[in-house]
Amino acid sequence: MDSLKILILCQHFYPELVSTGQTLTELAETLRDMGVDVEVCCGPPTILRGSEKPPKDLTYHNIRIHRVWGTFFPKVSTMGKLVNQITYAISTFFYLLFRRVERPVLVVTNPPFLGFICAVLHKIKHLRFIYLIFDVYPDTAINLGVLKEGGLISNVWERSNRFVLKNSDAFIVIGRCMADRIRKKLCDLDVEEMRMKQHIIHVWADDRNIQPLPEGTENIYRKRWNLEGKFVLGYSGNMGRFHDMETIAEAARELREYEDIRFVFVGEGYKKKWLQTYVETNRLTNCVIDTYVPRKDLSLLLNAFDIGLVSLLPGQEGLSVPSKTFGLLAAGVPVIAIMNPNAEIAMVVKEESCGFVTPPGDSKALKSIILYCYTNRATLKAMKTNARKAIDEKYSLNKAAQAYVSLISEINNLK
């Protein structure tokens, strides 16, 4: 096992608080524990507490981390986020170009230029790489109205994606609906070759550190936000363009007369400012909005929720899979999935009987489910048990890491 090596390319990594950074940090830690020699090439953090600034080179958990130069504007700024991505991608290109890279590379779709860089270097210097698809572009941008379907940028992006997938040694999708999307995109290519390259590996939660807590355990977040004795609906993570925050906010407005029902929103993202304005305009005293908590406190935060909320706008099925779901399940928290039923998370929730699925855009349906949970605590208790059981049996970090080790081993053996 000690001969297995991997270089992870990702803009965000430890001690970054952004969900992608935490997710890849968890994977790298577990791979290292399994004996894989892990290096990371990342950019400067964009969300940190205080004035702390990590060094350019750092060894953490026996993982060698190198930070290339890049801007670090706040990620809530669209232009700032784009500039951060471009500067990191350019720095990464030169880092790889002028370095002898003998180990395979695991590269993610965010920022989206990284895969193209690896495909070019595959042509130039036979770089071996695994492409990890967290989000499908440009489809996501088109679906949100940011790009025009059939436009110049969209067409160039699509051609770039095909170039990346054709030149990758393997690519990973994180859900069944995403696998279907990619398969349809590549239907005119060598079907057998693409089938051999594609691997479905589920998203995970750090179930080593996120655990259900015994009832009655003191919780600093329930105290901080005055949630003692309340029924708490929690949203934790990115509040991005493709998340249906509007339906959740409207349900909170419709439930404001219930004194002991509270909504907690923890995280950052494009829609956070809109949410804050909505709560203030409607004078919703049943809502709490805050920023990311330290990674060590995530288990406590999630255990402060009676139900977790996850959402996707219509059309996003197969384009994104909200990883926040698995953290909630690891904490033994049932989930209300506000999305179409063919989305990966909706399928997981139904298969594992660990929550409910309700259509996006229907705040009244969401309100009805919340009130059902509020008055049927026995059903909720059974779902809590099922939530953690799903993690232990199917969606643990260890199971995901084992699948990565198998794939890395396969790529390491390629000549």
Buried (B, 14 or more C-beta within 10 A) or exposed (E): EEEBBBBBBBBBBBBBBBBBBBBBBBBBBBBBEBEBBBBBBBBBBBBBEEEEEBEEEBEBEEBBBBBBBBBBBEBBEEEBBEBBBBBBBBBBBEBBBEEEBEBBBBBBBBBBBBBBBBBBBBEEEEBBBBBBBBBBBBBBBBBBEEBEEEEEEBEEBBEBBBBBBBBBBBBBBBBBBBBBBBBEBBEEEEEEEBEEBBBEBBBBBBBBEBBBBEEEEEBEBBEEBEBEEBBBBBBBBBBBBBBBBBBBBBBBBBBBEBEEBBBBBBBBBBBBEBBEEBBEEBEBEBBBBBEBBEBEEBBBBBBBBBBBBBBBBBBBBBBBBBBBBBBBBBBBBBBBBBBBEEBBBBBBBBEBBBBBBBBBBBBEBBBBBBBEBBEEEEBBEBBBBBBBBBBEEBBBBEBBBBBBBEBBEBBBEEE
